[in-house]
Amino acid sequence: MKPFPRAEISSKALQNNLARLREIAPGSKVMAVVKANGYGHGLLNVAHCLDSADGFGLARPEEALALREGGVKSKLILLEGFFSQIDLTTLIEHDIDTVVHNEVQLELLESSILAKPATVWLKIDSGMHRLGFTPELFDAVYARLEACPQVAKPINLMSHFACADEPDNPSTKIQINLFNDLIKDLPGQRSLANSAGTLYWPESQADWIRPGIALYGVSPVIGDLGANHGLMPAMELVSQLIAVRDHKAGEPVGYGSSWYAKEDTKLGVVAIGYGDGYPRNAPEGTPVWVNGRRVPIVGRVSMDMLTVDLGINATDLIGDNAVLWGKALPVEEVAEHIGTIAYELVTKLTPRVAVCLD
Ligand SMILES: *Cc1c(COP(=O)(O)O)cnc(C)c1O
């Protein structure tokens, strides 16, 4: 018997999505972003399925090391860079590229003696105002990296978008122009586009795109679906009905008795809850896919279970599958009901959920 709840990961979907992104950005290399355990899909699963990507983007040194330990030889890039002298030594040892976005990283590079020069991506703050050097500091920082023997040449250049998931927001165009003006005549590889940039702002694709969520088949844009771009959902979150009960009009269900049946019905109890990473704040009416139809959550999500209203004529049985999101029920749709984004749903699954690659 398969374990449940489980996240079934489709290698075909992952590979389809990489191929589709290459079609969408034919002039760009692909830095597949696999931080946060491959957006919850399993770091090594995803890296092995996508070994034809031109590189992998990670947030933390530990994530990059886990890939090296798993035998991944591809180019790896630390999107937040290194945080200490030890990190810096380790990334040189394991041939990992690093973003440089702050003064401390710059000083560490200047003061270190490294076995070989570090391959760096200089991060420019073009308007997100989270990480990166401001345009005013850019020339001075660039000159310091140029002069630093611990830095491989040419220096690569990158920036990140604040609002690329809003197709009508003019700030993305302003960020693109600002970046392009600053780096105009410089050598080095350029990278701007996350998934939303890749899909909605083709002029931002540059030398390297950095898709995360789109690789997993999910659209970064609220109200849109990955399927609209030829992407396939890579994750199906599956559990089971562990009880089917007759429920009388006027009876409540669950903690706090927050929901009462208006008429006689049948309730299904699904073995998944906030202890698995399914959000406790999922409101009544959030859909679950059971035997080919959407049924609404009723009552509160508890730690290990949630309840759905199957309807008075239900023929569902204990042991039947209940899909929380997947091909038939896009995670984007579930996220909208819950008032969050699909990114959070897929990355927040807890270790109790078995991640199974097909
Ligand atoms: C996470 C991340 C990405 C990927 O973003 P998506 O919206 O998932 O495509 C790209 N670039 C940087 C710097 C990131 O931190």
The ligand as an SDF file (V2000), in Angstrom:
LIG
                    3D

 15 15  0  0  0  0  0  0  0  0999 V2000
   13.3790   32.1460   -5.6280 C   0  0  0  0  0  0  0  0  0  0  0  0
   14.0840   32.9560   -6.6550 C   0  0  0  0  0  0  0  0  0  0  0  0
   13.8030   32.8070   -8.0230 C   0  0  0  0  0  0  0  0  0  0  0  0
   12.6830   31.9340   -8.5340 C   0  0  0  0  0  0  0  0  0  0  0  0
   11.4490   32.6060   -8.3820 O   0  0  0  0  0  0  0  0  0  0  0  0
   10.0750   32.0280   -8.9870 P   0  0  0  0  0  0  0  0  0  0  0  0
    9.1080   33.1230   -8.7630 O   0  0  0  0  0  0  0  0  0  0  0  0
    9.7570   30.8190   -8.2050 O   0  0  0  0  0  0  0  0  0  0  0  0
   10.3360   31.7430  -10.4090 O   0  0  0  0  0  0  0  0  0  0  0  0
   14.5690   33.5080   -8.9140 C   0  0  0  0  0  0  0  0  0  0  0  0
   15.5560   34.3470   -8.4970 N   0  0  0  0  0  0  0  0  0  0  0  0
   15.8280   34.5430   -7.1940 C   0  0  0  0  0  0  0  0  0  0  0  0
   16.9020   35.4750   -6.7990 C   0  0  0  0  0  0  0  0  0  0  0  0
   15.0970   33.8580   -6.2340 C   0  0  0  0  0  0  0  0  0  0  0  0
   15.3680   34.0590   -4.9360 O   0  0  0  0  0  0  0  0  0  0  0  0
  1  2  1  0
  2  3  1  0
  2 14  2  0
  3  4  1  0
  3 10  2  0
  4  5  1  0
  5  6  1  0
  6  7  2  0
  6  8  1  0
  6  9  1  0
 10 11  1  0
 11 12  2  0
 12 13  1  0
 12 14  1  0
 14 15  1  0
M  END
$$$$
